[in-house]
């Protein structure tokens, strides 16, 4: 147990120091069968070494949250011909990486957000929309009504954001950039995820993977309420 007021919010498994399972899916029946989630299974010794280091930091050294060390051994690697970047919070400055990535979008930004309270990230998306980039997103309906949600801010800015109408939580934490880059992991778009919780996030420069995530985005977006 982490014995911390902040969340040990990871959802990852490392198998034989070769394969990593990660994404938004909690290891529960509800998350597997009723929630709307994503899970990636990636085979890479380099990626596994970084996730193993994160595990050992918690399991062996009892380091969580603010006392986590910025000691990820490998941040970037190539898996199946695709560039993959792995980041852990609160030690790797995830928000700044996301702001740079969103700021680089040339054509489109799509997102699925369980909890989205980061005003900085919302403003970065609004700024790209003001420069002609198509920005669309779906919020979990219950979370969108919570304190600090950026859903009203984005609606007022004219962004096409909607509320999910799905059975179960819309638990994804996904951003798609130019239909070729996938951002996913345990990291909600919030201050808690950035500064307090233990989280992981992947950035995959992989158009084929992005195409699969776009199918899921379109399914949820079509059913969502304006």
N, C-alpha and C positions, 0 to 999 in steps of 0.2 A: 504494500500500500504506500501511496505517496505521502499521506499524513500532512497534506498542505491545504490551505483554504482555496488556492487556485486549482484549476483542473489539470490533471494528467489526461489530456484529451486525445492522445494518440489512438489510432486504430491501425496497427501494423503487426505483421508476422514475418520473421526471417527464418527461412528453412535451409538447413545445411550450409549456411553462409553463402548461399548462391542465389536464392530466390526471395523476392520481397512481395508481400501482399500489402497493399495500402489503398487508401481512398477515404470515403466518407462513412462507410458501413461499419457500425458498431457490431461486435460479435454477439449479437442477440437474435432471437427468433423474430422479434418485432422489426428490427432493422433489415433482416434478410428477406422477410416475407411480406411486410406491410408498408414499411417505409420506402421512399424513393431515394436510392443511393447509387454510388458507383464504387467499383473495386477493381484495381489493377493488379495483375500478377506479372512481375518483371523478373527476368533471369539476367543477373549481372553480379559478378563477384564484387565489383567496385561499389555498386549501389548497396549491396548487402553489407559491405564493410562499414559504410556510413551509418546505416540503420543499426548495425550491431553496436557501433560506438555510442549511439544515442541510448540504446537499451542498457549498455553497461554503465553509462553515466548515472542512470536512475537505479538500476538493480544492484550494482556493486558499490557505487559511491554515494547513493542517497542524495543525488543532486537533482533538484527540480526547480522549475520556474526561474526566479531571479538569480539563483546561484548556479545555473547551468553554464557550462563553459563553451566558448566558441571554438570547438576543436573537431569539427566535422572533417574527417580525413580527405574525402573527395567530394567536391561540390558538383563537378561537371563530368559527364562521361557520355559515351556513345553506346546505345543499346539498339540492336537491330537496325543500324544505319541512322538512327535518330539521335540528335543531341538531347540529353536529359540533364536537368539541373535539380538538385535536392537542397532544400533549406529547412532548417529547424528554428522554431521560435521558443523562447524570446531572444535567442542568442545570435541569430543570423541576419537581423534587419530585414525581415520579410516585406514589410510595408514599402520600404524604399525600392525594393526590387519590383514589386507590383506596380508602383507608381511609374517607374521607368518603362515597364512593359506596356502598360495601358497608354502611356504617352507616345509610344512608338506605333500604335495602331494606325493603319492607313485606310482601311476599308470598313471593318466591322468589329464590334465587340458584342458578344452575347454572354450572359451570365445566369447562373442558377444559384440562389443564395438562401440558405436556411436563416442565418442571422447576418445582417448587413447594417452596421452602425458606424462604419468608418467614413466620416465626412470627407476626409482627404481623398480617399479612393473614389467616392461618389463624385466629388468635384473634378477629379481627373477625367472620369468618364464623361461628365457634362462638357468639359473643355474640348474633348475630342469630338463630341457631337456638334459643338459649335463650329468645328472646322470641317464638317461634312461627313464624319464617320458615322455609320449606322450603329446605334447603341440600343440593344433590347435586353430585357431581363425579366426573370420571374422570381418573386419572393415567396417564401413560405407564408401563407396567409396569416397564421397566428402570430408569428414572429414580427411580421411587418407592422402590426399594431402596437408593438412594444415600445418602451421608452428608448429614445435615441435612434430608432430606425430611420434610415435615409430614404425610405419609400416616398414619404410626402415631398421631400426635397427634390427627388428625381422627377416625380410627376409634375411638380410646379415648373421644372426646367424644360418640360415638354418631351422627356424621354419616354419611350414606349415600354413602361414597366407594368407588370401584371401580378395578380395574386393567384397562387395555385389553387386548383379545385380538386386535388387528388385525394384519394383515400390514403390515410397515413401521412406522416411528415414528408415534406419536400426537403430532404436532408442534404442535398448536394451542396458542395462549396466549389463551384466551377466557374472559370472565366475562359472564354474562347477568343483568341485574337486573330483577326484576318483569316478565320477558318483554317488555320494551319498550326496554331499554338494552343496547347491545352494546359490550363492551370487547375490542379486538383489536389486534394488531400484532406486533412482533418481541420485545416485552418479556416475558421469563420472570419468574415471580414469585419473584425471588431477590435477594439482596444485590448480587451482581455486576451484575445488570441495573440496579439502583437507583443504585449508587455508582461503577461502573467502566466498564461497557460503553457504547457508543453505541447507543441504541435509540430506537424510535418507538412511540407508542401512540395509538390513536384511541378516542374515546368517542362513540358515535352514539346519539342519542335518537330511535330510529326503529323503531317496532313492526313494520313490514313487514320490515325487515332482520333484526330479532330473530327473527321467525318462521322465516326461512330458516336462521338459525344454530341454532334449536331443533330443526329437522329433523335437522341434522347431530349435535347433541348426543344426541338420542333414538336415532339409529342407533348411535352409539358406546356409549351407556349400556346399551342393550339387550344388546349383545354382551359387555359388560365382565364381569369376574369379581369376585364379592364377596370 
